[in-house]
Amino acid sequence: MKLSQIVTVIDGKVLSGNEYLDKEVTMACGSDMMSDVLAFAMDRGALLTGLVNPQVIRTALMMDMCCIIFVRGKMPTKEMIELAKDSRIAMLVTDEGMFETCGKLYAAGLGKKS
């Protein structure tokens, strides 16, 4: 699923990374615990979280994720947005909760095996 499709599915807003909207996203991981995220191999994945701190971006970078989606309307700081830009990671926000956002992405086909 393309990142641009994800924005539509989750009724999201792009905070940074408009230039990456054509990237293909293969799976997603939703967690507020970065130690759980580190337990997954997430090549070209999307990280969904309500945790707003720079460790989220560093974790996404280490796991080669292409996108961070902040749920529950959580807004990162300007410094975090700049760090995401420098790290070439798209950053989105949605007002939906974690459960709803993950459900919408799964229902739209993200992460399903063909």
DSSP file (Angstrom, degrees, kcal/mol; ACC not computed):
  #  RESIDUE AA STRUCTURE BP1 BP2  ACC     N-H-->O    O-->H-N    N-H-->O    O-->H-N    TCO  KAPPA ALPHA  PHI   PSI    X-CA   Y-CA   Z-CA
    1    1 A M              0   0    0      0, 0.0    24,-3.2     0, 0.0     2,-0.1   0.000 360.0 360.0 360.0 134.6    0.0    0.0    0.0
    2    2 A K  B >>  -A   24   0A   0     22,-0.2     4,-1.7     1,-0.1     3,-0.7  -0.440 360.0-120.2 -75.2 150.3    1.3    3.4   -0.9
    3    3 A L  H 3> S+     0   0    0     20,-2.2     4,-2.1    17,-0.3    19,-0.2   0.847 114.3  59.9 -58.4 -35.3    1.8    6.0    1.8
    4    4 A S  H 3> S+     0   0    0     17,-2.1     4,-1.4     1,-0.2    -1,-0.3   0.860 103.8  50.8 -62.3 -34.9   -0.6    8.3    0.1
    5    5 A Q  H <> S+     0   0    0     -3,-0.7     4,-2.8    16,-0.3    -1,-0.2   0.878 106.4  55.1 -68.8 -37.9   -3.3    5.6    0.4
    6    6 A I  H  X S+     0   0    0     -4,-1.7     4,-2.5     1,-0.2     6,-0.2   0.921 103.5  54.9 -60.8 -44.0   -2.5    5.3    4.1
    7    7 A V  H  <>S+     0   0    0     -4,-2.1     5,-2.8     1,-0.2     4,-0.4   0.912 112.5  43.8 -55.4 -43.8   -3.1    9.0    4.6
    8    8 A T  H ><5S+     0   0    0     -4,-1.4     3,-1.0     3,-0.2    -2,-0.2   0.933 112.0  51.8 -67.7 -47.0   -6.6    8.6    3.0
    9    9 A V  H 3<5S+     0   0    0     -4,-2.8    -2,-0.2     1,-0.3    -1,-0.2   0.881 117.8  37.2 -59.0 -41.4   -7.5    5.4    4.9
   10   10 A I  T 3<5S-     0   0    0     -4,-2.5    86,-0.4    -5,-0.2    -1,-0.3   0.400 106.4-122.4 -93.8   3.4   -6.7    6.9    8.4
   11   11 A D  T < 5 +     0   0    0     -3,-1.0    84,-0.4    -4,-0.4    -3,-0.2   0.947  59.3 167.2  52.1  50.3   -8.0   10.4    7.5
   12   12 A G      < -     0   0    0     -5,-2.8     2,-0.4    -6,-0.2    82,-0.2  -0.337  38.6-132.4 -96.0 172.8   -4.5   11.6    8.4
   13   13 A K  E     -B   93   0B   0     80,-2.3    80,-1.8    -2,-0.1     2,-0.6  -0.987  21.3-127.5-124.6 134.5   -2.5   14.8    8.0
   14   14 A V  E     +B   92   0B   0     -2,-0.4    78,-0.2    78,-0.2     3,-0.1  -0.726  25.9 176.2 -84.1 121.0    1.1   14.8    6.6
   15   15 A L  E    S-     0   0B   0     76,-3.2     2,-0.3    -2,-0.6    77,-0.2   0.769  71.4  -9.5 -92.5 -32.0    3.4   16.6    9.0
   16   16 A S  E    S+B   91   0B   0     75,-1.6    75,-2.5     1,-0.1    -1,-0.4  -0.972 108.7  55.4-159.5 154.6    6.6   15.9    7.0
   17   17 A G    >   +     0   0    0     -2,-0.3     3,-2.5    73,-0.2     4,-0.2   0.758  42.2 152.8  94.2  27.1    7.6   13.7    4.1
   18   18 A N  G >  S+     0   0    0      1,-0.3     3,-1.4     2,-0.2     4,-0.1   0.830  74.7  64.0 -54.0 -30.2    5.2   14.7    1.3
   19   19 A E  G 3  S+     0   0    0      1,-0.3    -1,-0.3     2,-0.1     3,-0.3   0.586  98.5  55.1 -71.7  -8.2    8.0   13.7   -1.1
   20   20 A Y  G X  S+     0   0    0     -3,-2.5     3,-2.3     1,-0.2   -17,-0.3   0.300  70.0 108.5-105.4   8.5    7.7   10.1    0.2
   21   21 A L  T <  S+     0   0    0     -3,-1.4   -17,-2.1     1,-0.3   -16,-0.3   0.664  75.9  58.0 -64.2 -15.5    3.9    9.6   -0.5
   22   22 A D  T 3  S+     0   0    0     -3,-0.3    -1,-0.3   -19,-0.2    -2,-0.1   0.476  81.2 116.7 -89.9  -2.5    4.7    7.2   -3.4
   23   23 A K    <   -     0   0    0     -3,-2.3   -20,-2.2     1,-0.1     2,-0.5  -0.358  68.2-122.0 -66.5 144.5    6.7    4.9   -1.1
   24   24 A E  B     -A    2   0A   0    -22,-0.2     2,-0.5   -21,-0.1   -22,-0.2  -0.764  21.2-158.3 -88.9 130.1    5.3    1.4   -0.7
   25   25 A V        -     0   0    0    -24,-3.2    20,-0.2    -2,-0.5    86,-0.2  -0.937   9.4-175.7-109.3 128.5    4.5    0.3    2.9
   26   26 A T        -     0   0    0     18,-1.9    85,-0.6    -2,-0.5     2,-0.3   0.726  61.6  -6.3-100.0 -24.4    4.4   -3.4    3.5
   27   27 A M  E     -c   45   0B   0     17,-0.6    19,-1.8    83,-0.1     2,-0.3  -0.959  58.1-135.7-160.1 173.7    3.3   -3.7    7.1
   28   28 A A  E     -c   46   0B   0     -2,-0.3     2,-0.4    17,-0.2    19,-0.2  -0.962   3.4-159.4-140.3 156.6    2.6   -1.7   10.3
   29   29 A C  E     -c   47   0B   0     17,-2.5    19,-3.1    -2,-0.3     2,-0.6  -0.990   8.1-159.9-137.5 126.1    3.4   -2.0   14.0
   30   30 A G  E     +c   48   0B   0     -2,-0.4     2,-0.3    17,-0.2    19,-0.2  -0.930  33.9 124.9-112.0 118.4    1.3   -0.2   16.7
   31   31 A S        -     0   0    0     17,-2.5    20,-0.3    -2,-0.6    -2,-0.1  -0.967  49.5-153.3-165.7 149.8    2.9    0.3   20.1
   32   32 A D  S    S+     0   0    0     -2,-0.3     2,-0.7    17,-0.2    17,-0.1   0.390  86.1  81.4-100.6  -2.5    3.8    3.0   22.7
   33   33 A M    >>  -     0   0    0      1,-0.1     4,-1.4    18,-0.0     3,-0.9  -0.903  64.0-163.2-107.0 109.5    6.6    0.8   23.9
   34   34 A M  H 3> S+     0   0    0     -2,-0.7     4,-2.1     1,-0.3    -1,-0.1   0.758  88.5  64.9 -65.7 -24.1    9.7    1.2   21.7
   35   35 A S  H 3> S+     0   0    0      2,-0.2     4,-0.6     1,-0.2    -1,-0.3   0.873 102.1  49.7 -65.2 -35.2   11.2   -2.1   23.2
   36   36 A D  H X4 S+     0   0    0     -3,-0.9     3,-0.9     1,-0.2     4,-0.3   0.895 108.7  52.3 -67.1 -39.5    8.2   -3.9   21.6
   37   37 A V  H >< S+     0   0    0     -4,-1.4     3,-1.7     1,-0.3    -2,-0.2   0.898 104.0  56.8 -63.2 -40.0    8.9   -2.2   18.3
   38   38 A L  H 3< S+     0   0    0     -4,-2.1    -1,-0.3     1,-0.3    -2,-0.2   0.694  95.9  66.5 -65.6 -17.9   12.5   -3.3   18.4
   39   39 A A  T << S+     0   0    0     -3,-0.9     2,-0.3    -4,-0.6    -1,-0.3   0.597  93.8  73.6 -78.1 -10.5   11.4   -6.9   18.7
   40   40 A F  S <  S-     0   0    0     -3,-1.7     2,-0.8    -4,-0.3   -11,-0.0  -0.813  78.5-132.7-106.8 143.9   10.0   -6.8   15.1
   41   41 A A        +     0   0    0     -2,-0.3     2,-0.4     1,-0.1    -3,-0.1  -0.862  33.5 178.4 -88.8 112.5   11.9   -6.8   11.8
   42   42 A M    >   +     0   0    0     -2,-0.8     3,-1.3    21,-0.3     2,-0.4  -0.528   7.8 176.8-123.6  65.1   10.1   -3.9   10.1
   43   43 A D  T 3  S-     0   0    0     -2,-0.4   -17,-0.3     1,-0.3    22,-0.2  -0.559  80.5  -7.4 -69.6 125.9   11.5   -3.2    6.6
   44   44 A R  T 3  S+     0   0    0     20,-2.0   -18,-1.9    -2,-0.4   -17,-0.6   0.818 105.0 144.2  57.8  36.2    9.5   -0.5    4.9
   45   45 A G  E <   -c   27   0B   0     -3,-1.3    21,-2.0    19,-0.3    22,-1.1  -0.423  49.9-120.5 -99.0 175.1    6.9   -0.5    7.7
   46   46 A A  E     -cd  28  67B   0    -19,-1.8   -17,-2.5    19,-0.2     2,-0.6  -0.957  18.1-146.5-115.2 135.0    4.8    2.1    9.4
   47   47 A L  E     -cd  29  68B   0     20,-2.7    22,-3.6    -2,-0.4     2,-0.5  -0.905  10.6-163.3-102.7 121.3    5.1    2.7   13.2
   48   48 A L  E     +cd  30  69B   0    -19,-3.1   -17,-2.5    -2,-0.6     2,-0.3  -0.909  26.5 146.5-103.9 128.6    1.8    3.8   14.9
   49   49 A T  E     - d   0  70B   0     20,-2.4    22,-2.1    -2,-0.5   -17,-0.2  -0.993  50.0-151.4-157.2 157.7    2.2    5.3   18.3
   50   50 A G  S    S+     0   0    0     -2,-0.3     2,-0.5    20,-0.2   -18,-0.1   0.317  70.2 109.7-108.3   1.2    0.9    7.8   20.8
   51   51 A L        -     0   0    0    -20,-0.3     2,-0.7    23,-0.1   -20,-0.0  -0.676  53.3-162.8 -81.5 124.8    4.4    8.3   22.3
   52   52 A V        +     0   0    0     -2,-0.5    23,-0.1    23,-0.1    -1,-0.1  -0.793  43.0 102.3-116.3  88.8    5.7   11.7   21.4
   53   53 A N  S >> S-     0   0    0     -2,-0.7     3,-1.9    27,-0.0     4,-0.6  -0.973  80.1-100.4-157.2 162.2    9.5   11.9   22.0
   54   54 A P  H 3> S+     0   0    0      0, 0.0     4,-2.0     0, 0.0     3,-0.4   0.727 111.9  73.2 -60.0 -22.5   12.7   11.7   19.8
   55   55 A Q  H 3> S+     0   0    0      1,-0.2     4,-2.6     2,-0.2     5,-0.2   0.812  88.6  62.5 -61.7 -28.5   13.2    8.0   20.7
   56   56 A V  H <> S+     0   0    0     -3,-1.9     4,-2.4     2,-0.2    -1,-0.2   0.924 106.0  44.0 -61.2 -44.9   10.3    7.2   18.4
   57   57 A I  H  X S+     0   0    0     -4,-0.6     4,-2.3    -3,-0.4    -2,-0.2   0.909 113.3  50.4 -68.6 -41.8   12.2    8.6   15.4
   58   58 A R  H  X S+     0   0    0     -4,-2.0     4,-2.2     2,-0.2    -2,-0.2   0.890 111.6  49.0 -63.3 -39.0   15.4    6.9   16.4
   59   59 A T  H  X S+     0   0    0     -4,-2.6     4,-2.0     2,-0.2    -2,-0.2   0.932 110.9  49.3 -65.5 -45.9   13.6    3.6   16.8
   60   60 A A  H  <>S+     0   0    0     -4,-2.4     5,-2.8     1,-0.2    -2,-0.2   0.886 111.3  50.6 -60.3 -38.8   11.9    4.0   13.4
   61   61 A L  H ><5S+     0   0    0     -4,-2.3     3,-1.2     1,-0.2    -1,-0.2   0.917 109.5  49.6 -65.5 -44.3   15.3    4.8   11.9
   62   62 A M  H 3<5S+     0   0    0     -4,-2.2    -1,-0.2     1,-0.3    -2,-0.2   0.840 113.1  47.3 -63.0 -33.4   17.0    1.7   13.4
   63   63 A M  T 3<5S-     0   0    0     -4,-2.0   -21,-0.3    -5,-0.1   -18,-0.3   0.299 112.2-118.6 -94.0   9.6   14.2   -0.5   12.2
   64   64 A D  T < 5 +     0   0    0     -3,-1.2   -20,-2.0     1,-0.2   -19,-0.3   0.860  54.1 164.7  57.0  40.0   14.2    0.9    8.6
   65   65 A M      < -     0   0    0     -5,-2.8    -1,-0.2   -21,-0.2   -19,-0.2  -0.610  31.9-155.5 -85.2 148.7   10.6    2.2    8.9
   66   66 A C  S    S+     0   0    0    -21,-2.0    24,-2.1    -2,-0.2     2,-0.3   0.513  70.8  32.9-101.1  -4.9    9.5    4.7    6.3
   67   67 A C  E     -de  46  90B   0    -22,-1.1   -20,-2.7    22,-0.2     2,-0.4  -0.996  52.8-158.1-155.6 141.5    6.7    6.3    8.3
   68   68 A I  E     -de  47  91B   0     22,-2.3    24,-3.1    -2,-0.3     2,-0.6  -0.992  14.0-164.7-119.0 129.9    5.6    7.3   11.8
   69   69 A I  E     -de  48  92B   0    -22,-3.6   -20,-2.4    -2,-0.4     2,-0.6  -0.959   7.9-152.1-116.6 115.6    1.9    7.8   12.5
   70   70 A F  E     -de  49  93B   0     22,-2.8    24,-2.4    -2,-0.6     3,-0.4  -0.772  18.0-158.7 -87.5 124.8    0.9    9.6   15.7
   71   71 A V    >   +     0   0    0    -22,-2.1     3,-1.8    -2,-0.6    26,-0.2  -0.425  64.7  38.0 -97.6 173.3   -2.5    8.5   16.9
   72   72 A R  T 3  S-     0   0    0     24,-3.5    23,-0.3     1,-0.3    -1,-0.2   0.746 126.5 -71.8  57.4  26.8   -5.0   10.1   19.2
   73   73 A G  T 3  S+     0   0    0     21,-3.0    -1,-0.3    -3,-0.4    22,-0.2   0.651  81.8 165.8  69.0  14.5   -4.1   13.5   17.7
   74   74 A K    <   -     0   0    0     -3,-1.8    -1,-0.2    20,-0.3    20,-0.1  -0.433  23.1-151.1 -66.2 134.1   -0.7   13.6   19.4
   75   75 A M        -     0   0    0     -2,-0.1   -23,-0.1   -25,-0.1    -1,-0.1  -0.931   3.9-138.8-114.5 124.7    1.5   16.3   17.9
   76   76 A P        -     0   0    0      0, 0.0   -24,-0.0     0, 0.0     2,-0.0  -0.324  30.3-100.5 -72.3 161.2    5.3   16.0   17.8
   77   77 A T     >  -     0   0    0      1,-0.1     4,-2.1    -2,-0.0     5,-0.2  -0.285  31.6-106.7 -74.3 166.0    7.5   19.0   18.5
   78   78 A K  H  > S+     0   0    0      1,-0.2     4,-2.3     2,-0.2     5,-0.2   0.871 122.6  55.8 -60.3 -37.0    9.1   21.1   15.8
   79   79 A E  H  > S+     0   0    0      1,-0.2     4,-2.2     2,-0.2    -1,-0.2   0.884 106.7  49.4 -64.1 -38.5   12.4   19.5   16.7
   80   80 A M  H  > S+     0   0    0      2,-0.2     4,-2.4     1,-0.2    -2,-0.2   0.897 109.5  51.4 -67.0 -40.3   11.0   16.0   16.2
   81   81 A I  H  X S+     0   0    0     -4,-2.1     4,-2.3     1,-0.2    -2,-0.2   0.914 110.9  48.5 -63.2 -41.8    9.5   17.0   12.8
   82   82 A E  H  X S+     0   0    0     -4,-2.3     4,-2.7     2,-0.2    -2,-0.2   0.895 110.1  51.6 -64.7 -40.1   13.0   18.3   11.8
   83   83 A L  H  X S+     0   0    0     -4,-2.2     4,-1.7     2,-0.2    -2,-0.2   0.897 109.7  50.0 -63.2 -40.3   14.7   15.1   13.0
   84   84 A A  H  <>S+     0   0    0     -4,-2.4     5,-2.5     2,-0.2     4,-0.5   0.914 110.7  49.7 -63.9 -42.8   12.2   13.1   10.9
   85   85 A K  H ><5S+     0   0    0     -4,-2.3     3,-1.2     1,-0.2    -2,-0.2   0.940 111.7  47.8 -60.2 -47.3   12.9   15.2    7.8
   86   86 A D  H 3<5S+     0   0    0     -4,-2.7    -1,-0.2     1,-0.3    -2,-0.2   0.814 113.6  48.6 -62.8 -30.1   16.7   14.8    8.4
   87   87 A S  T 3<5S-     0   0    0     -4,-1.7    -1,-0.3    -5,-0.2    -2,-0.2   0.447 111.5-122.0 -89.6  -1.8   16.1   11.0    8.8
   88   88 A R  T < 5 +     0   0    0     -3,-1.2     2,-0.5    -4,-0.5    -3,-0.2   0.884  64.9 139.6  60.4  42.4   14.0   10.8    5.6
   89   89 A I      < -     0   0    0     -5,-2.5    -1,-0.2    -6,-0.1   -22,-0.2  -0.972  51.3-128.6-117.4 126.3   11.0    9.4    7.6
   90   90 A A  E     - e   0  67B   0    -24,-2.1   -22,-2.3    -2,-0.5     2,-0.4  -0.419  21.2-153.5 -70.3 148.7    7.5   10.6    6.8
   91   91 A M  E     +Be  16  68B   0    -75,-2.5   -76,-3.2   -24,-0.2   -75,-1.6  -0.989  16.6 174.0-131.7 125.0    5.4   11.7    9.7
   92   92 A L  E     -Be  14  69B   0    -24,-3.1   -22,-2.8    -2,-0.4     2,-0.3  -0.825  13.7-155.9-124.4 162.5    1.6   11.6    9.9
   93   93 A V  E     -Be  13  70B   0    -80,-1.8   -80,-2.3    -2,-0.3     2,-0.3  -0.997   9.1-178.8-138.7 144.2   -1.0   12.3   12.5
   94   94 A T        -     0   0    0    -24,-2.4   -21,-3.0    -2,-0.3   -20,-0.3  -0.979  29.9-138.4-136.6 150.8   -4.6   11.1   12.9
   95   95 A D  S    S+     0   0    0    -84,-0.4   -24,-0.1    -2,-0.3   -84,-0.1   0.633  76.4 101.8 -80.7 -14.4   -7.2   11.9   15.6
   96   96 A E  S    S-     0   0    0    -86,-0.4   -24,-3.5     1,-0.1   -23,-0.3  -0.249  78.0-108.2 -67.3 157.2   -8.2    8.2   15.6
   97   97 A G     >  -     0   0    0    -26,-0.2     4,-2.3   -25,-0.1     5,-0.2  -0.242  32.6-100.7 -76.8 172.7   -7.1    5.9   18.4
   98   98 A M  H  > S+     0   0    0      2,-0.2     4,-2.8     1,-0.2     5,-0.3   0.935 120.3  49.0 -61.0 -49.5   -4.5    3.1   18.0
   99   99 A F  H  > S+     0   0    0      1,-0.2     4,-2.4     2,-0.2    -1,-0.2   0.925 113.9  45.4 -59.6 -48.0   -7.0    0.3   17.8
  100  100 A E  H  > S+     0   0    0      2,-0.2     4,-2.5     1,-0.2    -1,-0.2   0.904 113.9  49.0 -63.6 -42.7   -9.2    2.1   15.2
  101  101 A T  H  X S+     0   0    0     -4,-2.3     4,-2.2     2,-0.2    -2,-0.2   0.929 112.6  46.8 -66.1 -45.7   -6.2    3.1   13.1
  102  102 A C  H  X S+     0   0    0     -4,-2.8     4,-2.4     1,-0.2    -1,-0.2   0.919 112.9  51.1 -61.0 -43.0   -4.7   -0.3   13.0
  103  103 A G  H  X S+     0   0    0     -4,-2.4     4,-2.7    -5,-0.3    -2,-0.2   0.904 109.2  49.5 -61.6 -43.2   -8.1   -1.8   12.2
  104  104 A K  H  X S+     0   0    0     -4,-2.5     4,-1.6     2,-0.2    -1,-0.2   0.910 112.1  48.0 -63.3 -42.3   -8.6    0.5    9.3
  105  105 A L  H  <>S+     0   0    0     -4,-2.2     5,-2.4     2,-0.2     4,-0.2   0.906 113.7  46.8 -66.2 -40.9   -5.2   -0.2    7.8
  106  106 A Y  H ><5S+     0   0    0     -4,-2.4     3,-1.7     1,-0.2    -2,-0.2   0.928 111.1  51.3 -66.1 -44.5   -5.7   -4.0    8.2
  107  107 A A  H 3<5S+     0   0    0     -4,-2.7    -1,-0.2     1,-0.3    -2,-0.2   0.816 106.3  56.0 -61.7 -30.2   -9.2   -3.8    6.6
  108  108 A A  T 3<5S-     0   0    0     -4,-1.6    -1,-0.3    -5,-0.2    -2,-0.2   0.499 128.2 -98.0 -81.6  -3.4   -7.7   -1.8    3.7
  109  109 A G  T X 5S+     0   0    0     -3,-1.7     3,-1.3     1,-0.3     2,-0.3   0.407  70.2 148.8 108.5  -2.8   -5.2   -4.6    3.1
  110  110 A L  T 3 <S+     0   0    0     -5,-2.4    -1,-0.3     1,-0.2   -83,-0.1  -0.502  76.7   5.5 -70.0 127.2   -2.0   -3.5    4.8
  111  111 A G  T 3  S+     0   0    0    -85,-0.6     2,-0.3    -2,-0.3    -1,-0.2   0.348  94.0 133.0  86.1  -5.6    0.0   -6.5    6.1
  112  112 A K    <   -     0   0    0     -3,-1.3     2,-0.3    -6,-0.1    -1,-0.3  -0.580  57.4-123.0 -79.5 140.0   -2.3   -9.2    4.6
  113  113 A K              0   0    0     -2,-0.3    -1,-0.1     1,-0.1    -3,-0.0  -0.619 360.0 360.0 -79.5 138.2   -0.6  -12.0    2.7
  114  114 A S              0   0    0     -2,-0.3    -1,-0.1     0, 0.0    -2,-0.0   0.461 360.0 360.0 -80.6 360.0   -1.8  -12.4   -0.9
